[in-house]
Amino acid sequence: MSPTTPESESGRPGRADDPADDLPTNRLAAFASSRGRYYAVFLAVFAAVLIISNISATKVIGFGPIVTDGGAFLFPIAYILGDVISEVYGFKAARKAVITGFGLQILATFVFWLVLISPPGPGYENQDAFAAVLGFYPRIVAASLVGYFVGQLLNSWVLVAVKKRMGESKLWVRLLTSTGVGEFVDTLLFCIIAFAGVIPGLDFINYIIVGFVYKVAVEVILMPVTYRVIKIVKKHEPSYELPADASR
């Protein structure tokens, strides 16, 4: 790598401060710097998707026997973005994205709480409706903070660990493996914390199973798009380099 290339902060193989570094490193596995051209864009979209999804998740929705929540429309995209960040920029950069997203979640929760407890102004007649929706939001955030923090970090760690063992080949293996582990833990923790006692009996079990299967299915369906995005970002990130003999 040329002397002008920024030093990676993203878990490049061999860095002692990356938890995945104790694993055997394949020399064809590379990561871009989190100071790179597109990392800030992915970080911003990742945080926005997370906040919008968690607000949407305050509504339980049902399509016949299928029970889920409003976050199902957008939340799987957060995992796809997490995969892109992990694959291109490494575990440390993915961890930074997760922490940033949840910091913004805490800020959003605090602002909603302030608005909720503030007295309604003259002519405002929707206080009860506002409380009914966003009053439930702190529990959703707590569920997301626990479930998604653990699930997404596991997703990123597994993806990077598999990449360091296998190199750049078989991207689909690390995408599916990491998503399966991360989404299962995330879905289980989120559903229990957010909706235990709210969704009754078998509907609650159905909610957990449908949530997990749905999120993994979205990952599989959108995998060609994920592949394409990762390929483009790797190509256009100046700090992403492989040895000259690496096959594409």
Residue pairs with C-beta under 8 A, 6 or more apart in sequence:
1 239
1 241
5 33
5 238
5 239
5 241
6 33
6 35
6 36
6 239
7 33
8 15
8 31
8 32
8 33
8 34
8 90
8 239
9 33
9 34
9 35
9 92
9 93
10 31
10 32
10 33
10 34
10 89
10 90
10 91
10 92
10 93
11 18
11 20
11 21
11 31
11 89
11 90
11 91
11 92
11 93
11 94
11 160
12 18
12 30
12 31
12 90
13 21
13 25
13 26
13 27
13 29
13 30
13 31
13 164
14 21
14 25
15 21
15 92
17 92
18 90
18 91
18 92
18 160
19 91
19 157
20 91
20 157
20 160
20 161
20 164
23 161
23 164
23 165
24 164
24 165
25 164
26 163
26 164
26 165
26 166
26 167
27 167
27 243
28 167
28 168
28 169
28 242
28 243
28 246
29 163
29 164
29 166
29 167
29 168
30 168
30 240
30 241
30 242
31 88
31 89
31 90
31 93
31 240
32 39
32 88
32 89
32 90
32 233
32 234
32 237
32 239
32 240
33 39
33 89
33 237
33 239
34 89
34 90
34 92
34 93
34 96
35 239
36 89
36 237
36 238
36 239
36 240
37 236
37 237
37 238
38 233
38 236
38 237
39 85
39 89
39 93
42 81
42 84
42 85
42 97
43 85
43 96
43 97
43 100
45 81
46 78
46 81
46 82
46 85
46 97
46 101
47 97
47 100
47 101
47 104
49 74
49 75
49 77
49 78
49 81
50 78
50 101
50 102
50 104
50 105
50 144
50 148
51 101
51 104
51 105
51 108
52 74
53 71
53 73
53 74
53 75
53 78
54 71
54 105
54 137
54 140
54 141
54 144
55 108
55 134
55 137
55 140
56 69
56 70
56 71
56 73
56 74
57 69
57 70
57 71
57 75
57 140
57 144
57 194
58 69
58 70
58 133
58 134
58 136
58 137
58 140
59 69
59 70
59 133
60 67
60 68
60 69
60 195
60 198
60 199
61 67
61 68
61 69
61 70
61 72
62 68
65 206
66 206
66 210
67 199
67 203
67 206
67 207
67 210
68 207
68 210
68 211
68 214
69 194
69 195
69 207
72 211
72 214
72 215
75 215
76 214
76 215
76 218
76 219
76 222
77 218
78 148
78 152
79 152
79 155
79 179
79 182
79 183
79 215
79 219
80 218
80 219
80 222
80 225
80 226
82 94
82 97
82 98
82 152
82 155
82 156
82 182
83 155
83 159
83 175
83 178
83 179
83 219
83 226
83 230
84 226
84 229
84 230
84 233
85 93
85 94
85 97
85 156
86 93
86 94
86 155
86 156
86 159
86 160
86 178
87 159
87 163
87 171
87 174
87 175
87 230
88 230
88 233
88 234
88 237
88 240
90 160
91 156
91 157
91 160
94 152
94 153
94 156
94 160
95 153
95 156
98 148
98 149
98 152
98 153
98 156
102 144
102 145
102 148
102 149
105 141
105 144
105 145
106 141
106 145
108 141
109 137
109 138
109 141
112 134
112 137
112 138
113 138
115 130
115 134
116 130
116 131
116 134
116 135
120 126
120 127
139 193
139 194
140 194
142 193
142 194
143 189
143 190
143 191
143 192
143 193
143 194
143 195
144 190
144 194
146 189
146 190
146 193
147 185
147 186
147 187
147 188
147 189
147 190
147 191
147 193
148 186
148 190
150 185
150 186
150 189
151 182
151 183
151 184
151 185
151 186
151 187
151 189
151 190
152 182
152 186
154 178
154 181
154 182
154 185
155 178
155 179
155 181
155 182
155 183
155 186
156 178
156 182
158 174
158 177
158 178
158 181
158 182
159 174
159 175
159 177
159 178
162 173
162 174
162 177
162 178
163 174
166 173
166 174
167 246
168 242
168 246
168 248
169 247
171 227
171 230
172 223
172 227
175 219
175 223
175 226
176 219
176 220
179 215
179 216
179 219
180 216
183 212
183 215
183 216
183 219
184 212
187 208
187 211
187 212
187 215
188 208
188 212
190 211
191 204
191 207
191 208
191 211
195 204
195 207
196 204
199 207
219 226
233 240
234 240
